[in-house]
C-alpha cells in the first residue's frame, strides 16, 4: 500500500472557504478518480513560525503504479482547480510506503 501525503499550509484569511472546498470538492474529486481507496485529513497541531494553519491529507492507493497513473492522468487538472486560492497556500507532497500496520 502507498500513501500519497499532501501537506498544506493555508493562510488564515482563506482558511474557512479552503477547508469547505477541500471537504466538499477536492477530496471527493480525488477519490472519484478511482485511484485512491480512502483519504484521511488531519490538522497539524504544531504552530508554524510563519503563521497559517497546516493540514495533512493522506490518500491511500494500492501501488506506486496507480499513483503514477494519477500523476499522468489527473494531477494537473485537479491541482489547477486550486487556483481559486492561488498565492494563499503552500503544499508539498510525499510518497510513503506502508511497511507494516499494527
N, CA, C and O of each residue as an XYZ file, in Angstrom:
408
protein
N       0.842     -1.180      0.000
C       0.000      0.000      0.000
C       0.890      1.247      0.000
O       1.965      1.274      0.599
N       0.406      2.258     -0.683
C       1.118      3.523     -0.808
C       0.223      4.636     -0.270
O      -0.988      4.643     -0.495
N       0.835      5.567      0.439
C       0.126      6.773      0.877
C       0.718      7.958      0.136
O       1.927      8.186      0.154
N      -0.150      8.696     -0.506
C       0.221      9.950     -1.159
C      -0.152     11.043     -0.167
O      -1.331     11.348      0.015
N       0.849     11.630      0.471
C       0.623     12.626      1.513
C       0.819     14.030      0.952
O       1.846     14.331      0.344
N      -0.172     14.877      1.163
C      -0.071     16.274      0.746
C      -0.196     17.121      2.011
O      -1.222     17.097      2.690
N       0.863     17.870      2.315
C       0.853     18.760      3.472
C       0.676     20.176      2.958
O       1.415     20.632      2.086
N      -0.325     20.872      3.515
C      -0.699     22.197      3.018
C      -0.743     23.181      4.176
O      -1.369     22.919      5.203
N      -0.064     24.330      4.002
C      -0.172     25.427      4.953
C      -1.010     26.507      4.291
O      -0.673     27.003      3.216
N      -2.113     26.866      4.951
C      -3.109     27.775      4.394
C      -3.137     29.066      5.200
O      -3.132     29.041      6.430
N      -3.167     30.193      4.497
C      -3.291     31.480      5.184
C      -4.651     31.560      5.871
O      -5.654     31.057      5.365
N      -4.659     32.199      7.026
C      -5.864     32.230      7.841
C      -7.039     32.957      7.184
O      -8.192     32.613      7.444
N      -6.768     33.955      6.338
C      -7.871     34.729      5.760
C      -8.705     33.931      4.753
O      -9.825     34.340      4.445
N      -8.203     32.819      4.235
C      -8.987     31.991      3.313
C      -9.280     30.616      3.900
O      -9.893     29.775      3.243
N      -8.849     30.390      5.119
C      -8.936     29.070      5.733
C     -10.323     28.451      5.632
O     -10.457     27.323      5.156
N     -11.349     29.156      6.066
C     -12.684     28.559      6.124
C     -13.197     28.153      4.746
O     -13.749     27.064      4.589
N     -13.022     29.010      3.757
C     -13.501     28.667      2.413
C     -12.645     27.552      1.806
O     -13.171     26.690      1.102
N     -11.342     27.556      2.068
C     -10.473     26.495      1.579
C     -10.862     25.149      2.189
O     -10.943     24.142      1.484
N     -11.102     25.135      3.500
C     -11.466     23.890      4.182
C     -12.773     23.328      3.633
O     -12.887     22.122      3.415
N     -13.746     24.185      3.412
C     -15.013     23.745      2.814
C     -14.777     23.181      1.425
O     -15.331     22.136      1.082
N     -13.961     23.858      0.615
C     -13.650     23.394     -0.734
C     -12.970     22.024     -0.695
O     -13.306     21.138     -1.481
N     -12.027     21.855      0.208
C     -11.333     20.572      0.327
C     -12.318     19.450      0.651
O     -12.281     18.389      0.029
N     -13.192     19.685      1.619
C     -14.109     18.640      2.074
C     -15.208     18.332      1.062
O     -15.592     17.175      0.895
N     -15.709     19.353      0.392
C     -16.872     19.151     -0.478
C     -16.530     18.967     -1.952
O     -17.327     18.414     -2.709
N     -15.339     19.432     -2.368
C     -14.987     19.341     -3.782
C     -13.699     18.555     -4.025
O     -13.718     17.517     -4.686
N     -12.589     19.047     -3.495
C     -11.291     18.486     -3.888
C     -11.113     17.023     -3.467
O     -10.808     16.178     -4.309
N     -11.294     16.718     -2.200
C     -11.098     15.334     -1.754
C     -12.079     14.393     -2.450
O     -11.661     13.326     -2.901
N     -13.379     14.742     -2.558
C     -14.271     13.863     -3.323
C     -13.831     13.674     -4.778
O     -13.979     12.581     -5.324
N     -13.294     14.717     -5.410
C     -12.808     14.578     -6.788
C     -11.573     13.675     -6.852
O     -11.419     12.901     -7.797
N     -10.709     13.770     -5.867
C      -9.547     12.875     -5.822
C     -10.009     11.418     -5.724
O      -9.504     10.554     -6.442
N     -10.956     11.151     -4.845
C     -11.459      9.791     -4.678
C     -12.209      9.324     -5.926
O     -12.184      8.139     -6.260
N     -12.869     10.243     -6.609
C     -13.634      9.905     -7.809
C     -12.745      9.464     -8.974
O     -13.243      8.885     -9.940
N     -11.445      9.728     -8.900
C     -10.543      9.247     -9.947
C     -10.482      7.723     -9.956
O     -10.083      7.115    -10.950
N     -10.877      7.113     -8.846
C     -10.808      5.664     -8.722
C      -9.420      5.146     -8.395
O      -9.202      3.935     -8.344
N      -8.489      6.047     -8.176
C      -7.108      5.641     -7.931
C      -6.759      5.568     -6.441
O      -5.697      5.067     -6.073
N      -7.647      6.066     -5.599
C      -7.404      6.057     -4.152
C      -8.581      5.382     -3.459
O      -9.736      5.589     -3.831
N      -8.279      4.578     -2.454
C      -9.337      3.862     -1.738
C      -9.901      4.654     -0.567
O     -11.037      4.427     -0.151
N      -9.112      5.581     -0.037
C      -9.600      6.418      1.063
C      -8.719      7.641      1.210
O      -7.622      7.714      0.656
N      -9.226      8.600      1.972
C      -8.475      9.819      2.276
C      -8.647     10.119      3.762
O      -9.723      9.926      4.328
N      -7.584     10.588      4.372
C      -7.596     10.983      5.773
C      -7.053     12.397      5.854
O      -5.922     12.658      5.443
N      -7.860     13.313      6.386
C      -7.429     14.710      6.521
C      -7.177     14.989      7.998
O      -8.045     14.766      8.842
N      -5.975     15.480      8.298
C      -5.627     15.791      9.675
C      -5.108     17.221      9.767
O      -4.544     17.761      8.815
N      -5.309     17.806     10.913
C      -4.793     19.152     11.186
C      -3.512     19.002     11.988
O      -3.476     18.272     12.979
N      -2.462     19.690     11.566
C      -1.187     19.671     12.277
C      -1.312     20.605     13.476
O      -1.678     21.771     13.333
N      -1.004     20.083     14.649
C      -1.208     20.853     15.879
C      -0.028     21.732     16.251
O      -0.151     22.584     17.132
N       1.108     21.546     15.605
C       2.277     22.386     15.863
C       2.107     23.691     15.093
O       1.841     23.675     13.891
N       2.257     24.809     15.776
C       2.129     26.106     15.116
C       3.363     26.407     14.282
O       4.492     26.187     14.720
N       3.137     26.910     13.080
C       4.231     27.288     12.192
C       4.733     28.680     12.549
O       3.936     29.566     12.855
N       6.031     28.877     12.513
C       6.601     30.195     12.803
C       6.105     31.245     11.820
O       5.924     32.406     12.187
N       5.888     30.844     10.583
C       5.449     31.786      9.552
C       3.940     32.005      9.549
O       3.426     32.778      8.741
N       3.236     31.333     10.444
C       1.796     31.500     10.540
C       1.046     30.517      9.665
O       1.619     29.562      9.139
N      -0.244     30.766      9.519
C      -1.084     29.878      8.741
C      -1.506     28.662      9.539
O      -1.083     28.458     10.677
N      -2.347     27.863      8.916
C      -2.848     26.636      9.520
C      -2.441     25.497      8.594
O      -2.608     25.588      7.378
N      -1.908     24.427      9.169
C      -1.360     23.340      8.362
C      -2.195     22.075      8.490
O      -2.645     21.707      9.575
N      -2.388     21.420      7.345
C      -3.126     20.161      7.264
C      -2.286     19.138      6.521
O      -1.408     19.484      5.731
N      -2.570     17.884      6.789
C      -2.008     16.781      6.025
C      -3.179     15.957      5.505
O      -4.069     15.574      6.265
N      -3.170     15.688      4.202
C      -4.188     14.826      3.617
C      -3.477     13.608      3.062
O      -2.569     13.725      2.239
N      -3.897     12.441      3.520
C      -3.255     11.203      3.109
C      -4.229     10.374      2.284
O      -5.284      9.956      2.762
N      -3.844     10.151      1.032
C      -4.650      9.360      0.103
C      -4.003      7.983     -0.022
O      -2.811      7.881     -0.311
N      -4.768      6.945      0.189
C      -4.242      5.582      0.130
C      -4.531      4.962     -1.233
O      -5.645      5.051     -1.749
N      -3.504      4.332     -1.806
C      -3.646      3.637     -3.080
C      -2.936      2.287     -2.995
O      -2.109      2.072     -2.109
N      -3.259      1.385     -3.912
C      -2.737      0.015     -3.841
C      -1.250     -0.100     -4.135
O      -0.548     -0.890     -3.504
N      -0.767      0.690     -5.098
C       0.630      0.522     -5.507
C       1.148      1.795     -6.166
O       0.382      2.705     -6.481
N       2.449      1.839     -6.366
C       3.097      3.031     -6.922
C       2.668      3.266     -8.366
O       2.615      4.409     -8.820
N       2.365      2.196     -9.088
C       1.918      2.342    -10.481
C       0.602      3.112    -10.559
O       0.412      3.942    -11.447
N      -0.293      2.835     -9.633
C      -1.572      3.549     -9.610
C      -1.357      5.011     -9.274
O      -2.025      5.881     -9.834
N      -0.439      5.291     -8.372
C      -0.128      6.680     -8.042
C       0.450      7.390     -9.262
O       0.103      8.540     -9.533
N       1.315      6.723     -9.988
C       1.884      7.326    -11.198
C       0.815      7.548    -12.262
O       0.898      8.513    -13.021
N      -0.183      6.676    -12.332
C      -1.309      6.898    -13.248
C      -2.068      8.163    -12.850
O      -2.498      8.933    -13.708
N      -2.228      8.370    -11.537
C      -2.858      9.608    -11.062
C      -2.058     10.813    -11.547
O      -2.632     11.768    -12.071
N      -0.737     10.776    -11.376
C       0.109     11.889    -11.835
C      -0.090     12.140    -13.327
O      -0.234     13.285    -13.754
N      -0.096     11.083    -14.106
C      -0.186     11.205    -15.565
C      -1.566     11.640    -16.054
O      -1.678     12.405    -17.012
N      -2.611     11.153    -15.397
C      -3.964     11.335    -15.915
C      -4.792     12.412    -15.211
O      -5.691     12.988    -15.824
N      -4.507     12.693    -13.941
C      -5.423     13.528    -13.154
C      -4.794     14.708    -12.424
O      -5.461     15.720    -12.208
N      -3.527     14.599    -12.041
C      -2.920     15.571    -11.132
C      -2.973     16.991    -11.662
O      -3.363     17.903    -10.933
N      -2.596     17.195    -12.895
C      -2.545     18.554    -13.442
C      -3.912     19.228    -13.380
O      -4.022     20.378    -12.957
N      -4.936     18.521    -13.797
C      -6.288     19.080    -13.793
C      -6.779     19.379    -12.375
O      -7.329     20.450    -12.120
N      -6.582     18.444    -11.463
C      -7.077     18.656    -10.098
C      -6.288     19.744     -9.367
O      -6.863     20.515     -8.599
N      -4.988     19.808     -9.600
C      -4.195     20.867     -8.968
C      -4.581     22.238     -9.510
O      -4.561     23.219     -8.766
N      -4.929     22.325    -10.784
C      -5.315     23.602    -11.388
C      -6.566     24.175    -10.736
O      -6.746     25.392    -10.703
N      -7.418     23.320    -10.225
C      -8.654     23.791     -9.596
C      -8.399     24.547     -8.297
O      -9.286     25.241     -7.801
N      -7.204     24.422     -7.746
C      -6.872     25.158     -6.517
C      -6.498     26.610     -6.805
O      -6.194     27.367     -5.883
N      -6.520     27.004     -8.085
C      -6.152     28.380     -8.453
C      -7.048     29.412     -7.772
O      -6.684     30.582     -7.654
N      -8.203     28.975     -7.335
C      -9.120     29.802     -6.540
C      -8.394     30.423     -5.338
O      -8.714     31.530     -4.903
N      -7.416     29.685     -4.819
C      -6.692     30.084     -3.610
C      -5.222     30.405     -3.897
O      -4.396     30.408     -2.985
N      -4.905     30.669     -5.139
C      -3.523     30.888     -5.575
C      -2.809     31.946     -4.736
O      -3.346     33.023     -4.478
N      -1.593     31.618     -4.318
C      -0.785     32.538     -3.532
C      -1.137     32.578     -2.056
O      -0.511     33.307     -1.287
N      -2.141     31.797     -1.652
C      -2.611     31.822     -0.269
C      -2.304     30.525      0.480
O      -2.689     30.364      1.638
N      -1.614     29.609     -0.186
C      -1.246     28.355      0.460
C       0.040     27.837     -0.164
O       0.400     28.204     -1.283
N       0.719     26.983      0.575
C       1.850     26.235      0.033
C       1.596     24.766      0.330
O       1.040     24.411      1.370
N       2.015     23.919     -0.602
C       1.809     22.482     -0.434
C       3.077     21.743     -0.811
O       3.802     22.145     -1.722
N       3.330     20.672     -0.109
C       4.378     19.760     -0.555
C       3.861     18.343     -0.430
O       3.052     18.023      0.440
N       4.351     17.508     -1.323
C       3.826     16.165     -1.474
C       4.909     15.135     -1.166
O       6.082     15.321     -1.490
N       4.482     14.043     -0.531
C       5.397     12.976     -0.161
C       4.755     11.634     -0.500
O       3.566     11.428     -0.259
N       5.540     10.734     -1.053
C       5.073      9.368     -1.306
C       5.581      8.489     -0.176
O       6.776      8.486      0.123
N       4.677      7.741      0.456
C       5.021      6.889      1.581
C       4.600      5.450      1.284
O       3.535      5.212      0.715
N       5.436      4.504      1.671
C       5.081      3.094      1.533
C       4.782      2.532      2.918
O       5.574      2.697      3.846
N       3.648      1.876      3.052
C       3.292      1.246      4.326
C       4.149     -0.008      4.465
O       4.092     -0.905      3.624
N       4.938     -0.064      5.527
C       5.825     -1.180      5.772
C       5.105     -2.237      6.614
O       5.182     -3.430      6.323
N       4.411     -1.790      7.652
C       3.622     -2.697      8.480
C       2.540     -1.896      9.192
O       2.659     -0.687      9.392
N       1.513     -2.586      9.557
C       0.387     -1.951     10.238
C       0.028     -2.824     11.441
O      -0.035     -4.047     11.323
N      -0.207     -2.202     12.591
C      -0.500     -2.951     13.803
C      -1.867     -2.635     14.333
O      -2.274     -3.184     15.357
